[in-house]
Amino acid sequence: MSKEATLYRKENGRVRCLACARRCLIGEGQTGFCGVRTVRNGKLYLDVYGKVAAAHVDPIEKKPLVHFNPGSKVFSFSTYGCNWMCMYCQNYDISQRRRAEGTELTPEEIVEMAISYESEGITYTYNEPAIFAEFAHDVGVIARKKGLFNTMVTNGYWTPELVDYVTDFLDAATVDFKGNGEPKFMKRYTGASGPEPILETIQELHKRGIHVEITDLIVPQIGDSLEYAKVLLKKIYDILGPDVPIHFLRFHPDYKLNYLPSTPVETLEAHYKLAKEMGFKFPYIGNVPGHPFENTYCPNCGRMVIRRYGFQILEWHLTDDMRCKYCGYKLPIKGKLSKHAFDDRFEPVFI
């Protein structure tokens, strides 16, 4: 079900892909770094259009998005391929497989599946959605017409052209930094040049009113420097301000970095403390179920207003318009509390 791509231009007898910051210049019969965008007869084709590698119904907190329609059920799916080569990727069997494979589903069928599972939104995740942007776009436009919201989990290694392209359907995005955005870490362990394209992406998404939350995967020994964390946090603060949720995620050994330990909780707590000292109102610690810093606290009175365990909401102390029930402070949470917020299970999707 290959389809001609939208995000490209012809350049000196070759094709310049515009889907991500690599901007691959691709010759006839060649495929870009992602492994799924190929030039044939002078045109760029998305080889994984209509091919789904994985699908599942998730709580939106798993993305993680905690300030956007809390407790919602989202139909999550991916294709194969990626524009990065992360050596620690937990989805490496999907992202690092550069093949045009998967269960064939049309955009209409995906939206109908999402509705059949009582999902409130669709999330493009598990591999980098930038590389299958045209497929995501066609799904997202239909989903929005059917009353579903659209979110992405992305490394943010985008182009301005891609930001423009997704604006007509995208509602929220989790943008993942790795190792505090330290350039040497990114080059060696992800294959990306540095954090600048990601910072440009979050700035452009923010300008367009798309909800953004930030994650930073803290990799012990090689990507946990507080010095670089401070530099990155300053840049994020200058772009998004103090209200942006920022999640410091615990690394779990996997793929080619399975010799490293999990991130010490004390290291995550040090990053949390730094963010608070720099003025962020909503830092979080992720992948440590039961930790008090996965809860939401009112910046005004300090009371806990949302208690979580992992991806599940256990307590809710906000009004319908997201005000603290103790002091009336309005928290910057978009949307509403889902009727599924206190569900304790989510369904696998069989395709």
Wavefront OBJ file of the C-alpha trace (Angstrom):
o trace
v 0.000 0.000 0.000
v 2.920 2.333 -0.774
v 1.894 5.929 -1.465
v 3.673 8.963 -2.888
v 4.944 11.182 -0.106
v 4.046 14.839 0.311
v 7.091 15.984 2.254
v 9.786 16.160 -0.418
v 11.129 18.238 -3.271
v 13.185 17.451 -6.349
v 16.748 18.714 -6.285
v 19.458 18.293 -8.951
v 18.127 15.002 -10.261
v 17.562 13.571 -6.797
v 14.916 13.935 -4.087
v 15.248 15.909 -0.868
v 13.099 14.406 1.899
v 11.542 17.016 4.185
v 10.082 14.730 6.837
v 12.856 15.127 9.400
v 15.924 17.180 10.206
v 18.218 14.768 8.384
v 16.790 16.066 5.081
v 18.128 13.023 3.233
v 19.106 13.601 -0.401
v 18.004 10.381 -2.062
v 18.854 9.062 -5.499
v 16.794 6.880 -7.798
v 16.123 3.480 -6.241
v 17.568 4.543 -2.906
v 15.938 4.727 0.521
v 16.431 7.344 3.223
v 18.081 6.748 6.596
v 14.718 5.797 8.109
v 14.453 2.820 5.775
v 10.878 3.479 4.679
v 11.007 6.440 2.267
v 12.190 5.401 -1.202
v 12.675 7.126 -4.566
v 11.064 5.403 -7.541
v 10.685 6.974 -10.968
v 11.809 10.324 -9.595
v 9.198 10.443 -6.827
v 9.458 9.792 -3.093
v 7.222 7.035 -1.749
v 6.262 6.150 1.815
v 6.754 2.386 1.819
v 4.918 1.834 5.117
v 1.779 3.732 4.191
v -1.127 1.624 5.462
v 1.185 -0.881 7.184
v 0.808 -1.143 10.962
v 3.572 -2.801 12.961
v 2.003 -2.573 16.429
v -1.232 -1.325 17.978
v -2.579 -1.120 21.515
v -5.086 0.824 23.587
v -3.135 2.785 26.215
v -3.858 5.261 28.989
v -2.708 8.668 27.803
v -0.459 8.892 30.868
v 1.725 6.206 29.280
v 2.868 8.613 26.533
v 3.409 10.403 28.971
v 0.802 13.159 28.682
v -0.501 14.136 32.111
v -1.821 17.642 31.429
v -3.965 16.735 28.419
v -7.348 14.995 28.756
v -6.225 13.039 31.838
v -7.216 9.396 32.029
v -8.134 9.130 28.354
v -7.945 5.911 26.364
v -5.836 6.340 23.231
v -5.513 3.981 20.295
v -1.742 3.787 19.765
v -0.055 2.462 16.654
v 3.230 2.455 14.767
v 4.901 1.466 11.550
v 8.485 0.211 11.180
v 11.627 2.339 10.863
v 13.092 5.420 12.542
v 15.189 8.485 11.807
v 17.382 7.725 14.838
v 19.433 4.657 15.791
v 19.162 4.768 19.588
v 21.368 2.103 21.125
v 19.034 1.719 24.135
v 15.688 1.639 22.287
v 13.083 -0.522 24.024
v 11.149 -0.754 20.748
v 14.192 -1.652 18.654
v 12.405 -4.595 17.051
v 10.038 -2.038 15.520
v 12.131 1.088 15.124
v 15.364 -0.495 13.924
v 13.695 -2.823 11.439
v 13.885 -0.850 8.205
v 11.307 -2.829 6.256
v 8.011 -2.116 4.511
v 6.067 -4.652 6.552
v 3.010 -4.695 8.760
v -0.693 -5.444 8.817
v -2.416 -3.514 6.050
v -5.048 -1.087 7.319
v -6.534 1.981 5.678
v -6.796 5.259 7.605
v -10.562 4.758 7.749
v -10.150 1.288 9.241
v -7.770 2.559 11.917
v -10.201 5.261 13.004
v -13.064 2.777 13.122
v -10.923 0.421 15.224
v -10.132 3.263 17.626
v -13.817 4.062 18.009
v -14.712 0.393 18.488
v -12.324 0.249 21.470
v -13.969 3.385 22.957
v -10.777 5.361 22.462
v -10.977 9.124 22.824
v -7.892 9.809 20.763
v -5.222 8.327 18.525
v -1.512 8.366 19.327
v 1.244 7.889 16.753
v 4.001 6.210 18.738
v 6.351 3.226 19.316
v 8.484 4.401 16.382
v 9.126 7.950 15.165
v 5.924 9.335 13.584
v 7.814 11.895 11.479
v 8.876 9.157 9.089
v 5.283 8.062 8.420
v 3.831 11.565 8.543
v 1.665 11.208 5.433
v 0.003 8.095 6.858
v -0.485 9.782 10.243
v -1.894 12.855 8.514
v -4.547 10.904 6.635
v -5.550 9.031 9.791
v -5.523 12.199 11.880
v -7.722 14.269 9.597
v -10.388 11.546 9.605
v -10.043 11.047 13.365
v -10.580 14.740 14.058
v -13.735 14.741 11.931
v -14.991 11.817 14.026
v -14.384 13.738 17.264
v -11.108 12.089 18.281
v -8.001 14.015 19.301
v -4.517 13.223 17.946
v -1.204 13.044 19.782
v 2.347 12.029 18.916
v 5.278 10.639 20.855
v 8.286 11.978 18.998
v 11.978 12.745 19.199
v 11.129 16.148 17.708
v 13.885 15.864 15.105
v 11.622 17.562 12.587
v 11.573 20.235 9.908
v 9.414 23.385 9.768
v 7.705 21.807 6.764
v 6.604 18.864 8.903
v 5.283 21.154 11.645
v 3.159 22.953 9.058
v 1.949 19.628 7.674
v 0.680 18.221 11.000
v -0.921 21.424 12.270
v -4.322 20.655 10.769
v -4.796 17.514 12.883
v -2.284 17.340 15.754
v -3.490 18.346 19.234
v -0.631 17.356 21.542
v 2.882 15.929 21.483
v 5.328 14.379 23.883
v 8.789 15.450 22.764
v 11.595 13.193 23.951
v 15.071 14.473 24.716
v 17.750 11.904 25.495
v 20.605 12.226 27.957
v 19.857 15.896 28.675
v 20.393 16.725 25.003
v 24.172 16.537 25.405
v 25.551 16.715 21.837
v 28.237 14.023 22.185
v 25.746 11.643 23.775
v 23.217 12.274 21.015
v 25.732 11.765 18.220
v 27.152 8.541 19.640
v 24.030 6.882 21.030
v 21.206 8.199 18.806
v 22.949 9.205 15.581
v 21.444 12.714 15.758
v 23.490 15.885 15.407
v 22.243 17.660 18.535
v 19.211 19.187 20.240
v 18.806 22.331 18.105
v 16.231 20.929 15.633
v 14.213 19.579 18.579
v 14.183 22.965 20.289
v 13.025 24.566 17.037
v 10.242 21.989 16.774
v 8.860 22.601 20.258
v 8.960 26.337 19.641
v 6.954 25.983 16.428
v 4.468 23.547 17.972
v 3.970 25.906 20.898
v 3.354 28.859 18.555
v 0.571 26.891 16.877
v -1.192 26.121 20.138
v -0.315 22.417 20.131
v 0.052 21.093 23.681
v 3.628 19.988 24.414
v 5.086 17.933 27.235
v 8.789 17.185 27.530
v 10.532 13.973 28.513
v 14.226 13.560 29.218
v 15.577 10.009 29.395
v 18.318 10.049 32.026
v 20.875 7.381 31.087
v 23.249 6.544 33.949
v 26.991 7.021 33.542
v 26.785 8.364 29.986
v 23.809 10.749 29.880
v 23.018 12.026 33.360
v 25.042 15.234 33.704
v 23.304 17.932 35.751
v 25.482 20.490 34.011
v 23.963 19.663 30.637
v 20.532 19.288 32.226
v 20.745 22.890 33.420
v 21.636 24.127 29.930
v 18.783 22.189 28.345
v 16.244 23.220 30.982
v 17.125 26.889 30.511
v 16.438 26.605 26.780
v 13.155 24.781 27.337
v 12.083 27.338 29.943
v 12.810 30.214 27.566
v 10.625 28.594 24.883
v 7.758 27.035 26.835
v 7.793 28.827 30.184
v 7.326 27.467 33.721
v 4.040 25.590 33.150
v 5.326 22.937 30.744
v 5.305 19.445 32.269
v 8.763 17.911 32.100
v 9.262 14.225 32.846
v 12.624 12.801 33.906
v 12.454 9.163 32.858
v 14.260 6.244 34.389
v 16.399 4.304 31.930
v 16.008 0.530 31.808
v 18.815 -1.518 30.186
v 17.916 -2.777 26.735
v 19.150 -3.421 23.201
v 22.846 -2.487 22.854
v 23.102 -0.804 26.271
v 21.837 -3.709 28.342
v 25.088 -3.679 30.322
v 24.166 -0.418 32.042
v 22.161 -0.324 35.284
v 18.785 1.323 35.652
v 18.975 5.004 36.526
v 19.392 5.493 40.291
v 16.298 7.129 41.748
v 18.571 9.642 43.477
v 19.798 10.831 40.061
v 16.223 11.417 38.907
v 15.436 13.253 42.132
v 18.438 15.529 41.565
v 17.086 16.431 38.118
v 13.631 17.056 39.605
v 15.116 19.338 42.271
v 17.107 21.253 39.634
v 13.992 21.836 37.547
v 12.090 23.128 40.578
v 14.957 25.460 41.455
v 14.915 26.820 37.900
v 11.228 27.700 38.175
v 9.424 24.781 36.536
v 6.085 24.233 38.276
v 5.401 20.724 37.018
v 8.453 18.451 36.893
v 7.792 14.725 37.197
v 9.727 11.499 37.658
v 8.699 8.691 35.318
v 9.141 4.902 35.250
v 9.264 4.735 39.059
v 5.734 3.648 40.042
v 4.708 4.850 43.482
v 7.252 7.674 43.690
v 5.695 10.866 45.134
v 7.092 12.906 42.238
v 4.808 11.180 39.727
v 1.905 13.041 41.386
v 0.700 16.541 40.539
v 0.924 19.221 43.212
v -0.753 22.616 43.246
v 1.931 25.299 42.700
v -0.025 27.690 44.923
v -0.847 25.732 48.075
v 1.428 22.724 47.607
v -1.340 20.146 48.128
v -1.436 16.990 46.038
v -4.227 17.327 43.488
v -3.642 14.219 41.333
v -2.249 11.007 42.781
v -0.965 8.393 40.383
v 0.557 4.966 40.430
v 2.376 4.409 37.165
v -0.120 5.246 34.429
v -3.217 5.018 36.629
v -4.980 7.915 38.347
v -5.849 7.053 41.956
v -7.068 10.405 43.320
v -8.425 13.576 41.692
v -8.786 16.850 43.609
v -9.526 19.346 40.825
v -12.784 20.956 39.752
v -14.227 20.516 36.252
v -12.366 23.642 35.137
v -9.068 22.321 36.539
v -8.939 24.417 39.693
v -7.408 23.154 42.919
v -10.223 22.155 45.284
v -8.188 23.407 48.229
v -7.207 26.936 47.115
v -8.865 27.599 43.738
v -5.632 27.880 41.729
v -6.220 27.048 38.050
v -3.821 24.426 36.746
v -2.772 24.468 33.054
v -4.400 21.146 32.134
v -6.125 20.981 28.749
v -9.329 19.091 28.125
v -11.276 17.224 30.776
v -11.045 14.225 33.059
v -11.979 11.127 31.078
v -14.728 8.749 32.124
v -12.027 6.066 31.808
v -9.699 7.809 34.264
v -9.989 5.170 36.961
v -9.965 2.120 34.700
v -7.367 -0.412 35.796
v -6.867 -2.249 32.502
v -6.421 -1.466 28.848
v -6.896 -3.762 25.888
v -4.415 -5.225 23.452
v -5.414 -4.772 19.841
v -5.478 -7.815 17.597
v -4.647 -7.022 13.970
l 1 2 3 4 5 6 7 8 9 10 11 12 13 14 15 16 17 18 19 20 21 22 23 24 25 26 27 28 29 30 31 32 33 34 35 36 37 38 39 40 41 42 43 44 45 46 47 48 49 50 51 52 53 54 55 56 57 58 59 60 61 62 63 64 65 66 67 68 69 70 71 72 73 74 75 76 77 78 79 80 81 82 83 84 85 86 87 88 89 90 91 92 93 94 95 96 97 98 99 100 101 102 103 104 105 106 107 108 109 110 111 112 113 114 115 116 117 118 119 120 121 122 123 124 125 126 127 128 129 130 131 132 133 134 135 136 137 138 139 140 141 142 143 144 145 146 147 148 149 150 151 152 153 154 155 156 157 158 159 160 161 162 163 164 165 166 167 168 169 170 171 172 173 174 175 176 177 178 179 180 181 182 183 184 185 186 187 188 189 190 191 192 193 194 195 196 197 198 199 200 201 202 203 204 205 206 207 208 209 210 211 212 213 214 215 216 217 218 219 220 221 222 223 224 225 226 227 228 229 230 231 232 233 234 235 236 237 238 239 240 241 242 243 244 245 246 247 248 249 250 251 252 253 254 255 256 257 258 259 260 261 262 263 264 265 266 267 268 269 270 271 272 273 274 275 276 277 278 279 280 281 282 283 284 285 286 287 288 289 290 291 292 293 294 295 296 297 298 299 300 301 302 303 304 305 306 307 308 309 310 311 312 313 314 315 316 317 318 319 320 321 322 323 324 325 326 327 328 329 330 331 332 333 334 335 336 337 338 339 340 341 342 343 344 345 346 347 348 349 350 351
